[in-house]
Each structure stands twice: as C-alpha cells, then as structure tokens.
C-alpha cells in the first residue's frame, strides 16, 4: 500500500514538474508615431536587454553590458551602429537618418527612444527590421504605427525583414 502511494506521489510530482517548463519569448515591441506639428517620426523600442546584449556582442565580437552599471561609452557606440545596420525606415522612398535620443531600463527591458526629423508629410514608409533576428530565428519584432490617425501593425521575423505602408 505504501509503495503504491509513493509511486503515485512521485509520478504526479514528475508530471507536474515536467509539464510546466520555462519558455522564453523572443519579442520586441516598437511604437512609431508621426508628430506632424514637430515634423518628426517618434520611435520607442522595447527590447529584452539580454537578447540585445547577446546580438550586439555577437555582431561585434565584444562583451556588451547595455542597461547595467558596467555599460561603457563604447557599448553605446556599438548599439547605435547596430541599430543603423539592422533597423531603418525610408520615408517617401528616401532614406533618413535615425537618431538614438536616450534609453532607460524597465525591469529586464531596454527602452530606446529614437526619432527621424524633418518630415513634412508621409506618403509611404519602407521599414527594414532585423534587430536580434539574425542571431535568433525565434525573434519577432512587432511594430505598431500611428500616422495621421491611421493605425497599422507589422510583424518582422526571420522570413520577413521588410515591410511597406502607404498613406494617400
């Protein structure tokens, strides 16, 4: 009787422990808003800092410590370089430079604030986004857009690195 109870107990314990495995999500969220009064595209990116550190570090073969007290000026330079290579937005068919204004930590998420200036009108947006995707095939970058009151969402993943939105 005790043997049956012990076997049942350990069987249930094993099933309980193995059925709840930790699964990590590889998702980054971007919010893109057009502020016509400022003639500016405002971008907020929320990216898990450990994934970003791994991707930037792998790309440039360096140990990166973004979002920690060990962060260096070189880490910021490499972050800006990484964004310029992996994330771009063409406005009305023209490439525009994106500025990394600031960043802050929120738990284990690095929030990056970017902008693109001198935009009088938006007819089209061509987006290229492979941030973290090259090093992680499970990564998904979800981008929400609000341009002139029109809301759109695009999903970027390993098979989809480019997107296009038209506003006419």
RANOR-V421112 format. One record per residue. PSI is psi as a letter, one per 20 degrees, with the letter a starting at -180 (none if undefined). D_CENTER is the distance of its C-alpha to the mean C-alpha in Angstrom with 2 decimals. Layout:
psi=PSI d_center=D_CENTER
psi=PSI d_center=D_CENTER
//
This chain:
psi=g d_center=55.72
psi=h d_center=53.71
psi=g d_center=52.39
psi=g d_center=51.17
psi=g d_center=49.47
psi=g d_center=47.77
psi=g d_center=46.59
psi=g d_center=45.27
psi=g d_center=43.54
psi=h d_center=41.83
psi=g d_center=40.95
psi=h d_center=39.25
psi=g d_center=37.52
psi=g d_center=36.22
psi=g d_center=34.98
psi=g d_center=33.29
psi=h d_center=31.48
psi=i d_center=30.38
psi=i d_center=29.23
psi=m d_center=26.53
psi=q d_center=24.24
psi=p d_center=20.94
psi=p d_center=18.07
psi=p d_center=14.59
psi=p d_center=11.77
psi=n d_center=8.81
psi=p d_center=6.44
psi=q d_center=3.18
psi=p d_center=5.26
psi=p d_center=6.41
psi=p d_center=10.15
psi=o d_center=12.38
psi=p d_center=16.01
psi=p d_center=19.03
psi=n d_center=21.61
psi=h d_center=24.79
psi=h d_center=26.96
psi=i d_center=24.88
psi=l d_center=24.27
psi=q d_center=20.61
psi=p d_center=17.17
psi=p d_center=15.12
psi=p d_center=11.31
psi=p d_center=9.45
psi=p d_center=5.76
psi=o d_center=5.55
psi=p d_center=4.23
psi=p d_center=7.37
psi=h d_center=9.50
psi=h d_center=11.60
psi=g d_center=9.25
psi=g d_center=8.18
psi=g d_center=11.96
psi=g d_center=13.00
psi=g d_center=11.26
psi=g d_center=12.54
psi=g d_center=15.74
psi=g d_center=16.40
psi=g d_center=15.97
psi=j d_center=18.40
psi=l d_center=20.45
psi=q d_center=20.23
psi=p d_center=19.60
psi=p d_center=16.72
psi=l d_center=16.84
psi=q d_center=14.16
psi=j d_center=14.68
psi=r d_center=18.11
psi=i d_center=21.65
psi=i d_center=21.78
psi=p d_center=19.24
psi=r d_center=21.10
psi=h d_center=21.27
psi=h d_center=20.64
psi=g d_center=17.28
psi=h d_center=16.28
psi=g d_center=17.90
psi=h d_center=16.03
psi=g d_center=12.59
psi=g d_center=13.88
psi=g d_center=15.30
psi=g d_center=12.25
psi=g d_center=10.34
psi=h d_center=13.70
psi=h d_center=13.98
psi=i d_center=10.71
psi=p d_center=9.82
psi=q d_center=12.87
psi=p d_center=14.57
psi=p d_center=18.30
psi=p d_center=20.32
psi=k d_center=23.63
psi=i d_center=23.45
psi=p d_center=23.17
psi=p d_center=20.58
psi=q d_center=19.79
psi=p d_center=18.55
psi=p d_center=15.44
psi=p d_center=16.07
psi=o d_center=14.01
psi=g d_center=16.19
psi=r d_center=15.27
psi=q d_center=13.06
psi=q d_center=13.99
psi=q d_center=13.64
psi=n d_center=13.86
psi=c d_center=15.04
psi=j d_center=12.72
psi=p d_center=9.57
psi=p d_center=9.10
psi=p d_center=9.12
psi=p d_center=9.32
psi=p d_center=11.87
psi=r d_center=12.58
psi=r d_center=15.39
psi=p d_center=17.56
psi=r d_center=21.25
psi=l d_center=24.48
psi=o d_center=23.67
psi=h d_center=26.83
psi=q d_center=25.99
psi=o d_center=23.32
psi=h d_center=24.77
psi=q d_center=21.85
psi=p d_center=18.21
psi=o d_center=17.18
psi=p d_center=13.46
psi=p d_center=12.33
psi=o d_center=8.78
psi=k d_center=8.92
psi=p d_center=6.26
psi=i d_center=7.38
psi=g d_center=9.22
psi=h d_center=12.45
psi=i d_center=12.97
psi=o d_center=12.11
psi=i d_center=13.53
psi=i d_center=12.40
psi=p d_center=8.61
psi=p d_center=7.70
psi=o d_center=5.27
psi=p d_center=7.46
psi=p d_center=8.64
psi=p d_center=11.72
psi=q d_center=14.33
psi=o d_center=17.53
psi=o d_center=19.96
psi=k d_center=23.61
psi=i d_center=23.35
psi=p d_center=21.99
psi=p d_center=18.90
psi=q d_center=16.89
psi=p d_center=13.89
psi=q d_center=12.49
psi=p d_center=10.91
psi=p d_center=9.72
psi=a d_center=10.81
psi=h d_center=13.27
psi=i d_center=16.02
psi=n d_center=14.36
psi=i d_center=12.68
psi=q d_center=14.44
psi=q d_center=15.24
psi=p d_center=18.03
psi=p d_center=19.08
psi=p d_center=22.65
psi=o d_center=24.27
psi=none d_center=28.06
//
